Amino acid sequence: MNKIQIQNMKMIQGVKLMLDDTATVWSANAAFTDSYNKLKDYLDKISEHSMNQGNDNSGYTETKSMARTALTANTSAISKIAVYYSVLSSNTMLRTKARITDTQLKQARTNELTGLAEQVLQAAAEFEVQLLPLGLTHQMLVDQQTFIDDYNKWVSQPDGMRSENKNATASLAQVSRQAMNFMRDDMDWAVGMFLSNSLFQTRYKISRRVQRGPRRHRALELTVTAIDSGEPLAKAKLHIKDASLRRRTSLAGIARVQNIAEGKHTLTVTLKNYKPREVEFVIAKGERNFLKVEMERE
């Protein structure tokens, strides 16, 4: 299993444990009980395929096709939500940026796929709040950047580092993806049947978020704020020079970067109507780093 699959499985396991502990809330609800049983089935399938992968694979378990499938699936999902909102709001600019068809993703070359995925991510991030009621979650955007980074990392490796047995890996990727789609499309909706129980809602959200959050080494979380008011600044452009990494801050003024090389780096931050900033920071082995950048108006 790769890191994303492990994180997803831990999240689902955490949700199941929470549901086991709160069975008195939902056990009398037949529809919810059916969803719970499906969740258990997915956990069993993931464990089974993971065991098969461990038995069959003598090389790397992550293949290019698996990374590409994960990236295209998430890109397609985000694109469809953003395009739907663009039609409702008559936002032609958003529609132009976010409208990427499944055929385009399927036929895109390696570098083209990354560009399309980043284009959709940036377009959706600008309207994150508006897209939330339509099914877009912040975690989908976080996952999108993770899928992009993982795909770029894989394609830069020599062919000899690929898995020698792709069947078990592909099966595991498929069932993991199905499980995550189930959580988003079925379980999240089912929990909504108990909106009046605030404690149950809170426990579900915590188990879903905490278990799923990325826990990568050499990670950096950036917060960009206005120096005079302390308010978060959205859409600030971030560039880590020596790592050739570019990001934009979310509406909360936050951006996350994974798998940065250890050592000293230089970050530049630019935003319209603000003076550009250049900040040096150090990434240590196995640490998650937090950096706050304050911007001054021109």
ZAMARGU-4260 file (C-alpha; in steps of 0.2 Angstrom, whole numbers, plus 5000, padded with zeros to 4 digits):
<rodrens>
0) 5000/5000/5000 | 5006/5017/4996 | 5005/5032/5009 | 4988/5039/5003 | 4980/5022/5004
5) 4987/5019/5021 | 4980/5036/5027 | 4963/5032/5019 | 4962/5015/5027 | 4966/5022/5044
10) 4953/5035/5042 | 4940/5022/5037 | 4945/5011/5052 | 4944/5026/5063 | 4926/5030/5057
15) 4921/5012/5060 | 4928/5012/5078 | 4918/5028/5081 | 4902/5020/5074 | 4904/5005/5085
20) 4906/5016/5100 | 4890/5026/5095 | 4879/5011/5089 | 4865/5016/5101 | 4862/5032/5090
25) 4860/5023/5073 | 4857/5004/5076 | 4838/5006/5074 | 4840/5015/5057 | 4840/5002/5043
30) 4847/5013/5030 | 4862/5018/5040 | 4865/5000/5046 | 4866/4995/5028 | 4879/5009/5025
35) 4889/5003/5040 | 4889/4985/5034 | 4896/4991/5017 | 4909/5001/5026 | 4915/4985/5035
40) 4915/4976/5018 | 4926/4988/5010 | 4938/4987/5025 | 4939/4968/5023 | 4942/4970/5004
45) 4956/4982/5007 | 4964/4971/5019 | 4963/4956/5007 | 4970/4965/4993 | 4984/4972/5003
50) 4988/4955/5009 | 4989/4949/4991 | 5000/4963/4986 | 5012/4959/5000 | 5013/4941/4994
55) 5014/4945/4975 | 5025/4960/4974 | 5044/4959/4975 | 5047/4976/4969 | 5039/4993/4971
60) 5020/4993/4974 | 5016/5010/4966 | 5014/5010/4947 | 5013/5024/4935 | 4995/5018/4930
65) 4989/5018/4948 | 4996/5036/4951 | 4989/5042/4935 | 4972/5034/4938 | 4971/5042/4956
70) 4975/5059/4948 | 4963/5059/4934 | 4949/5053/4944 | 4951/5067/4957 | 4954/5080/4943
75) 4938/5074/4934 | 4928/5075/4950 | 4933/5092/4954 | 4931/5098/4936 | 4913/5092/4936
80) 4908/5101/4952 | 4917/5117/4946 | 4909/5117/4929 | 4892/5114/4937 | 4894/5129/4948
85) 4900/5140/4933 | 4884/5136/4923 | 4873/5140/4938 | 4883/5157/4941 | 4886/5161/4923
90) 4905/5162/4926 | 4912/5159/4909 | 4930/5162/4916 | 4929/5148/4928 | 4921/5136/4916
95) 4935/5139/4903 | 4948/5135/4916 | 4939/5120/4925 | 4931/5111/4910 | 4943/5097/4907
100) 4934/5081/4899 | 4938/5063/4903 | 4944/5061/4886 | 4957/5075/4888 | 4963/5067/4904
105) 4964/5050/4896 | 4974/5056/4881 | 4985/5068/4890 | 5004/5065/4890 | 5013/5064/4906
110) 5018/5083/4907 | 5001/5088/4900 | 4991/5078/4913 | 5000/5087/4927 | 4997/5104/4919
115) 4978/5100/4917 | 4977/5094/4935 | 4985/5110/4942 | 4974/5121/4931 | 4958/5113/4938
120) 4965/5114/4956 | 4969/5132/4955 | 4952/5136/4947 | 4942/5126/4960 | 4953/5133/4975
125) 4948/5151/4970 | 4929/5147/4973 | 4931/5134/4987 | 4918/5142/4998 | 4905/5143/4984
130) 4908/5125/4978 | 4907/5117/4996 | 4888/5115/4995 | 4889/5107/4978 | 4900/5093/4985
135) 4918/5100/4984 | 4928/5097/5001 | 4944/5105/5006 | 4951/5088/5008 | 4948/5085/4989
140) 4959/5100/4985 | 4972/5093/4997 | 4971/5076/4989 | 4973/5084/4972 | 4990/5092/4977
145) 4995/5076/4984 | 4991/5066/4969 | 5000/5079/4958 | 5016/5078/4969 | 5015/5059/4970
150) 5013/5057/4951 | 5027/5069/4947 | 5038/5059/4959 | 5034/5043/4951 | 5036/5048/4933
155) 5054/5055/4937 | 5060/5038/4943 | 5068/5025/4931 | 5058/5011/4924 | 5067/4998/4934
160) 5060/5005/4950 | 5042/5000/4945 | 5033/4986/4953 | 5036/4969/4945 | 5018/4963/4948
165) 5005/4976/4944 | 4989/4966/4946 | 4989/4966/4965 | 4993/4984/4965 | 4980/4989/4953
170) 4966/4979/4962 | 4971/4987/4978 | 4970/5004/4970 | 4953/5001/4963 | 4945/4995/4979
175) 4953/5009/4989 | 4946/5021/4977 | 4929/5013/4978 | 4930/5014/4997 | 4934/5033/4997
180) 4920/5036/4984 | 4908/5026/4996 | 4913/5037/5011 | 4910/5053/5001 | 4894/5048/4992
185) 4886/5037/5004 | 4892/5037/5022 | 4894/5056/5023 | 4876/5058/5017 | 4870/5044/5029
190) 4877/5053/5044 | 4867/5068/5039 | 4852/5059/5044 | 4857/5063/5062 | 4859/5081/5061
195) 4850/5084/5077 | 4863/5074/5087 | 4877/5087/5087 | 4889/5076/5097 | 4887/5062/5085
200) 4891/5074/5070 | 4906/5081/5079 | 4913/5064/5083 | 4911/5058/5065 | 4919/5074/5058
205) 4934/5072/5070 | 4936/5053/5065 | 4935/5057/5047 | 4947/5072/5047 | 4960/5067/5059
210) 4963/5049/5052 | 4963/5056/5035 | 4975/5070/5036 | 4992/5069/5027 | 5006/5065/5039
215) 5021/5067/5027 | 5039/5070/5032 | 5048/5085/5027 | 5031/5095/5025 | 5028/5113/5026
220) 5012/5123/5031 | 5012/5141/5026 | 5000/5154/5033 | 5000/5171/5024 | 4992/5186/5033
225) 4991/5205/5031 | 5004/5213/5043 | 4992/5227/5048 | 4975/5218/5051 | 4981/5200/5053
230) 4968/5194/5041 | 4972/5179/5030 | 4977/5183/5012 | 4970/5171/4999 | 4977/5168/4981
235) 4995/5173/4987 | 5008/5165/4975 | 5021/5155/4983 | 5037/5149/4975 | 5050/5138/4983
240) 5065/5143/4971 | 5077/5128/4973 | 5063/5115/4973 | 5053/5123/4958 | 5037/5121/4968
245) 5023/5134/4966 | 5007/5135/4976 | 4993/5147/4980 | 4985/5151/4997 | 4967/5145/5000
250) 4953/5157/5006 | 4960/5154/5024 | 4977/5160/5018 | 4985/5143/5020 | 4995/5132/5008
255) 5003/5115/5011 | 5019/5108/5003 | 5024/5089/5005 | 5041/5080/5003 | 5052/5095/5002
260) 5071/5091/5002 | 5080/5093/5018 | 5090/5108/5021 | 5089/5127/5018 | 5076/5134/5005
265) 5071/5151/4999 | 5052/5156/4998 | 5045/5170/4988 | 5027/5177/4991 | 5019/5189/4980
270) 5001/5196/4980 | 4993/5210/4970 | 4994/5227/4980 | 5006/5220/4992 | 5025/5221/4993
275) 5034/5204/4988 | 5042/5195/5002 | 5057/5183/5002 | 5059/5171/5017 | 5072/5158/5021
280) 5067/5142/5030 | 5075/5125/5035 | 5067/5108/5032 | 5073/5095/5045 | 5072/5076/5043
285) 5055/5069/5049 | 5048/5086/5054 | 5032/5095/5049 | 5036/5114/5048 | 5025/5129/5050
290) 5029/5146/5043 | 5019/5162/5044 | 5022/5176/5032 | 5016/5194/5035 | 5013/5205/5020
295) 5013/5224/5019 | 5003/5234/5007 | 5012/5244/4994
</rodrens>
